[in-house]
Amino acid sequence: MHLRESTRLLAKLIETEVKHFTPDFDTSYPEMNRHDYIGTDKFIRNHLDKDQALRIELNSELSFYPRCEFLDEIKHFISLQDVSDDRRAEQRMRIIRARATLFHTFYERTMVGGRPPAVDEATYKFKNLMSLARAFHVVTKLPPHECSDTVLYRCTCVATDKSKPHSCSYGKHRKCKHVFAEGIRRNTLQRQRGFILVHERVTPGRPTRIPPALVRERPAAVVNQYAAWGLDVPEDA
């Protein structure tokens, strides 16, 4: 018998024993509850609907969600440059897209394919590799036998917000706002449980604006930062 089949059989036996001795123990997969839906609704309306860079769809089963630390790093780097707000937004999108392309190549060739990075690749350096690995949450399609009615994807997020008692992460709770948002974005969650797609709502108040730069960043620091990200320095940087 194959090792995978043996493991699956053993898991079934353990689950049967658990149900026998503790009939009230819940062994089912987690589902979306009211708090999950409210949190996902806010995440989509306040973030994904307003900023296309916060969700990068690579193919039919893979999407990247930039992490807050990576976005804050870009924001601080761009705020030090004496350029217009439109140019800052353009540079931000360009950096996120370029980093996502690098990470996608590393993900497919090394993490999935098992081939080490080539010497001429940016991910060959350990510092660049770790910086990439911490830049995105990876959301992929779950196998059919691991799906529940509302959790159809898996995510690499593990941290939770301690200030929010109902916050959850996939690493700890096997569900998160990223997998629910992915299901809504791809309409798979709507077909599964009939959830209504999030309607666009107008948020009161003035739109946020990136503050103007007070100092001009030294060119050497700009070059070093792009090098740390594993990207080529653009001509207009």
Secondary structure, 3 states (H helix, E strand, C coil): CCHHHHHHHHHHHHHHHHHHHCCCCCCCCCCCCHHHHHHHHHHHHHHHCCCHHHCEEEECCEEEEECHHHHHHHHHHHHCCCCCHHHHHHHHHHHHHHHHHHHHHHHHHHHHCCCCCCCCCHHHCHHHHHHHHCCEEEEEECCHHHCCCCCCEEECCCCCCCCCCCCCCHHHHCCCHHHHHHHHHCCHHHHHHCCCCCCCCCCCCCCCCCCCCCCCCCHHHHHHHHHHHCCCCCCCC
